[in-house]
Amino acid sequence: MGGRAMTGTNSSRLESLVSWDADWAGLRVVVTGIGLSGFSAADTLIELGARVVLVDARENEETLAKADTLRIVGAHEVLLGQEHTAALPLVGGEPAELVVTSPGWSPQQPLLAEAARAGIPIWGDVELAWRVRHRAGRRTADWLTITGTNGKTTTVGLAESMLQAAGLRAIAAGNVGTPVLDAIRDPVGYDVIAVELSSFQLHWSSSLSPLASVCLNVAQDHVDWHGSFENYLADKAKVYANTQIACVYNAEQRETEAMVEEADVVEGCRAVGFTTGIPAVSMLGVVNGLLVDRAFIEDRRRSAAELGAVSDLGDVVPRHLVANALAAAALVRAYGVEPAAVQAGIRNFQHGAHRIQQVATIEGVRWINDSKATNPHAAAASLSAFDPVVWIAGGLSKGVDYDALVSGHAGRLKAVVLIGRDSSGLLGSLQRHAPDVPVISVPPGETENGQATGNGEEVMAGAVAAAARIAADGDTVLMAPASASMDQFTSYAHRGDAFIEAVRRLEEGPAQER
């Protein structure tokens, strides 16, 4: 955790802040970050009566507009600019009693490190949301919490769809886009919230007690933020702490089962596994193309409840999508959702863009956009669904290793087209583990101060053109970068959109241009 509980009066006061109606008035709080979650946290604390100072390194049109809004609603001070992030500011001339941080801020960041040294508690927006979820005159939603290296957004969306199909007022929130504090402050209130939690958000959380929880999978990611893979695993494991009904784990990945075994949960909480194979007792899995439940039925030793068919998930159904659906089903079944609503939720679910999205089939070549595959684990799941593959990959590596990814899938690679400002790590793995696979590197374009200057569309157009020259009838061109996007694009969505546009231009052009 970032920071220790303060001693004396301040500690007692913070411990008492466990509802919207608690005494938040005058609490001195520093909020870091003015993005979605930071803005939501500051706005909430102001409404609660706290004295809020917000800090963000960015000073641009967007942050200035948000700062003006927060000042209008009652922020004590909004400090924009890099210089304000180097030290913990005072609040009205006195030390802060609490820091509420946006999830992307690392514990090593100077302001947060100073707060930790001073013994000032540091919460994330999710911790704040959990503490204010009880409010007089409003319904209090149950929480279903979802984390994992990959598949979080798909799983939380599937869970939301299943819950809504059951007639419940439900929403997906958290890391998925809607800040969980916005869901908590909804004037009507929700029956249940499916909360997507990143490892960052879990790091800054301590008192959550979800009805059901899941860690979908774990693989090397965000090592730069956490400091080590062991620290990353420890933060992911926090999703299971204090779970009330069911800790759902991936039966095909021992690490997640070990997390459940070590979790401190509410008495009577069950461990429920999911597998893409035939399920054992107290698991969900697949039998003859059907999704089945052997956990949330009375006679689970001798029978299973049918929850739908694999084909309900769509035309292209990779293994990890089946796993995501089963994980979501386990969460909602723990809540009490009937099998028919699970199947209806799967059929109603709209898959998000940039997640194994079939863009086109051109002269027998299938073009797949999986820009959301921002790490090797996600890319491995994509690659396993197709063969042979012309693979477009590369970008910002986040300090991960690519050897296992390349060695595990070298046999299905027809060629690799490398993008990214520096894809030397991935190139090295290809040279070691797939030396016979042709590799084409697309020039990164112009840079300024070591950063690409908005030429992502040109880079992607070059990558698509290179892939088109190699791919033949029966091949799949898969854009699953195994890397983050920020070296050449503003986001994974920007990268995916650039791929879609380049493929559409290819589709519209005459065959002789390819």
Order of alpha helices (4+ residues) and beta strands (2+ residues): alpha-beta-alpha-beta-alpha-beta-beta-alpha-beta-alpha-beta-alpha-beta-alpha-beta-alpha-beta-alpha-alpha-beta-alpha-beta-beta-beta-beta-alpha-alpha-beta-beta-alpha-beta-alpha-beta-alpha-beta-beta-beta-alpha-beta-alpha
